[in-house]
């Protein structure tokens, strides 16, 4: 009997968890939960292209360097086969767009910024979760801070947006993570939008910073495409040095309330 219980316990301990409760559970979710698929090849930037056909200087690398004393506003790397991608030698290049399109989805990724740098993760190429060096800020959080759902830009002014509920940013030069539960906009048979896109939940470094945020249109600097049931992901590449790694996705699953 004890032997059977031990075997059952061992099997349970080795099985991937089914948890999806909006909490961090040790290692990154793609390592401990089933169904995640990579969006980086681990070798190059295949599967991605520059926005609007622009030349992209994004490249893959096996390691990214940041120097607090000699170059805090820069990131550097050698183009080599590897699982990290960097937005060129100067941190000013075309936005990077996935070849693949998505509907409802969960997205996990890790990023690194240099001092004062700025990027963004655009779900559907339209709705931005801000990436920014917000570490150490004592000001009230805004939609421009890291983890903010960025505001729209209407009549030359910012409209809407959602500030992160806390400042979860790590220091420049450190890897950070987002985990995003995203629900695509809904349309009726005639193509009329019936429900806005929604960020169901966003974790920044394992901490909840956004919950149930509706977005009624594309946020500032979005791709030039209409809202739709399926669209690509865009990584902003023209606002300063940023690196990404471990980009994984899976279809959206209901969040378990516990």
C-alpha positions in Angstrom: 0.0 0.0 0.0 2.8 2.4 0.9 4.6 1.5 -2.3 1.5 2.3 -4.4 1.1 5.6 -2.6 4.7 6.4 -3.2 4.4 5.7 -7.0 1.2 7.8 -7.2 2.9 10.6 -5.4 5.9 10.4 -7.7 3.7 10.5 -10.8 1.8 13.5 -9.4 5.0 15.3 -8.7 6.3 14.8 -12.2 3.0 15.7 -14.1 2.7 19.2 -15.6 0.3 21.3 -13.5 -3.1 22.4 -14.9 -3.1 25.6 -12.7 -4.2 28.8 -14.4 -5.2 31.0 -11.5 -3.4 34.2 -12.4 -0.6 33.6 -10.0 3.1 32.8 -10.4 4.0 29.2 -9.6 7.7 28.9 -9.4 9.3 28.5 -12.8 7.9 30.2 -15.9 4.5 28.9 -16.9 5.8 27.3 -20.1 8.0 25.0 -18.0 5.3 23.9 -15.5 2.0 24.1 -17.5 1.0 22.3 -20.7 0.1 23.7 -24.1 2.7 26.5 -24.5 4.3 27.0 -27.9 7.5 29.1 -28.6 7.5 32.1 -30.9 11.3 32.3 -31.1 13.3 29.6 -32.9 16.3 29.8 -30.5 18.5 30.4 -33.5 17.3 33.5 -35.4 14.4 35.8 -36.0 12.5 33.6 -38.4 8.8 33.9 -38.0 9.0 37.7 -37.6 9.3 40.7 -39.9 9.7 44.5 -39.9 6.4 46.4 -39.7 5.2 47.8 -43.0 8.0 46.1 -44.9 10.6 48.3 -43.2 14.2 47.0 -42.9 14.6 45.3 -39.5 17.9 45.2 -37.6 16.7 42.9 -34.9 19.0 39.9 -34.5 19.3 36.8 -32.5 22.1 36.3 -29.9 23.2 33.9 -27.2 23.8 36.7 -24.6 23.1 40.3 -24.0 25.4 42.7 -22.1 24.6 45.7 -20.0 27.2 47.9 -18.3 26.0 50.0 -15.4 29.1 52.2 -15.4 30.4 52.4 -19.0 27.1 52.2 -20.9 23.9 52.2 -18.9 21.8 53.5 -21.7 22.9 50.7 -24.1 22.6 47.0 -24.6 25.1 45.1 -26.7 25.4 41.6 -28.2 27.1 39.7 -31.0 24.8 38.3 -33.7 25.0 34.6 -33.1 22.4 31.7 -33.1 20.7 32.0 -29.8 17.4 32.4 -27.9 17.5 36.2 -27.3 16.7 38.9 -29.8 17.9 42.5 -29.6 16.7 45.5 -31.6 19.9 46.3 -33.4 23.1 47.9 -32.5 21.6 51.3 -31.6 18.2 50.3 -30.2 16.4 52.2 -33.0 15.0 50.0 -35.7 11.7 48.9 -37.2 9.0 47.4 -35.0 9.0 43.6 -35.1 5.8 41.8 -36.1 5.0 38.1 -35.9 4.1 36.2 -39.1 1.5 34.3 -37.1 -1.8 35.8 -36.1 -3.7 35.1 -32.9 -7.2 35.4 -31.4 -7.7 34.9 -27.7 -4.4 34.1 -26.1 -2.1 33.8 -23.2 1.3 35.3 -23.8 4.5 34.9 -21.7 7.7 36.7 -22.5 10.8 38.1 -20.8 12.5 41.4 -21.6 15.5 43.5 -20.7 15.8 47.3 -21.1 18.7 49.7 -20.7 18.6 52.7 -18.4 15.7 55.0 -19.5 14.7 52.8 -22.4 11.2 52.2 -23.8 9.5 49.5 -25.8 6.1 47.8 -25.9 4.3 44.6 -26.5 1.3 45.1 -28.8 -1.3 42.4 -28.6 -3.0 42.1 -32.1 -0.5 44.8 -33.1 -2.9 47.3 -31.6 -3.1 47.2 -27.9 0.1 48.0 -26.0 1.4 46.7 -22.7 4.2 49.3 -22.0 7.8 48.3 -21.5 9.7 51.0 -19.7 12.6 51.5 -17.2 10.3 52.4 -14.3 12.5 51.0 -11.6 12.9 53.3 -8.6 10.2 55.8 -9.6 8.4 57.3 -6.7 5.8 59.1 -8.8 2.3 57.9 -9.1 2.1 55.1 -11.8 0.6 56.1 -15.2 -0.2 54.2 -18.4 3.3 55.2 -19.6 5.0 53.2 -16.9 6.1 49.6 -17.3 3.1 47.3 -17.3 0.7 50.1 -18.2 -2.0 49.5 -20.8 -1.0 52.5 -23.0 -3.4 55.3 -23.7 -5.0 56.0 -27.1 -4.0 59.1 -29.0 -7.0 61.2 -30.2 -7.0 64.8 -31.3 -3.4 65.1 -30.3 -3.9 64.1 -26.7 -3.8 60.9 -24.7 -7.1 59.3 -23.9 -7.8 56.4 -21.5 -5.2 53.9 -20.7 -4.7 52.0 -17.5 -1.8 52.5 -15.0 -0.2 49.4 -13.4 -1.6 48.9 -9.9 2.0 48.8 -8.6 5.6 49.3 -9.7 6.9 45.8 -10.2 9.9 46.9 -12.3 13.4 45.5 -11.8 16.6 47.4 -12.5 17.8 48.2 -16.0 20.0 45.3 -17.2 17.9 42.6 -15.5 15.5 40.2 -17.1 11.9 40.8 -16.4 8.7 39.0 -17.4 5.1 39.7 -18.5 2.3 37.1 -18.4 -0.7 38.3 -20.3 -4.2 36.9 -20.6 -5.9 38.6 -23.6 -9.4 38.3 -25.0 -9.8 39.5 -28.6 -12.6 41.9 -29.7 -15.8 40.3 -30.8 -17.7 41.0 -34.1 -21.2 40.0 -35.4 -21.9 38.4 -38.7 -21.9 41.8 -40.4 -18.4 42.7 -39.1 -19.7 45.2 -36.5 -17.7 45.1 -33.2 -19.9 43.9 -30.3 -17.2 43.7 -27.6 -13.9 45.5 -27.0 -10.6 43.8 -26.6 -9.8 43.0 -23.0 -6.7 42.4 -20.9 -8.1 39.8 -18.5 -5.0 39.9 -16.4 -1.4 41.0 -16.6 1.5 39.9 -14.3 4.7 41.8 -14.2 7.5 39.7 -12.6 4.9 37.4 -11.2 2.8 40.2 -9.6 -0.7 41.1 -10.8 -0.7 44.7 -12.2 -3.8 44.7 -14.5 -7.2 43.0 -14.3 -10.2 43.2 -16.7 -9.1 46.2 -18.7 -11.2 46.9 -21.8 -9.5 48.7 -24.7 -11.9 50.3 -27.1 -9.4 50.9 -29.9 -5.8 50.8 -30.9 -3.4 52.5 -28.5 -0.8 55.1 -29.5 1.7 54.0 -32.2 -0.2 50.9 -33.1 0.1 49.1 -36.4 -1.8 50.4 -39.4 -4.5 47.6 -39.4 -8.1 47.3 -38.3 -9.4 45.6 -35.2 -10.2 42.0 -36.1 -10.8 38.6 -34.5 -7.2 37.6 -35.3 -4.0 39.8 -35.7 -0.3 39.5 -35.0 1.9 40.5 -32.1 4.2 43.5 -32.4 7.3 44.4 -30.4 8.3 48.0 -30.4 11.8 48.5 -31.6 12.3 52.3 -32.3 12.3 53.8 -28.7 15.5 52.5 -27.2 17.5 49.3 -26.5 15.5 46.3 -25.6 16.0 42.5 -25.7 13.4 39.8 -25.5 13.6 36.0 -24.8 11.4 33.1 -24.0 8.3 34.3 -25.9 5.6 31.6 -25.6 1.9 31.5 -26.2 -1.2 29.3 -25.9 -4.9 29.7 -26.5 -6.7 31.6 -23.7 -7.9 29.4 -20.9 -10.4 30.4 -18.2 -8.7 31.6 -15.0 -9.5 29.4 -12.1 -10.9 31.3 -9.1 -9.6 29.8 -5.9 
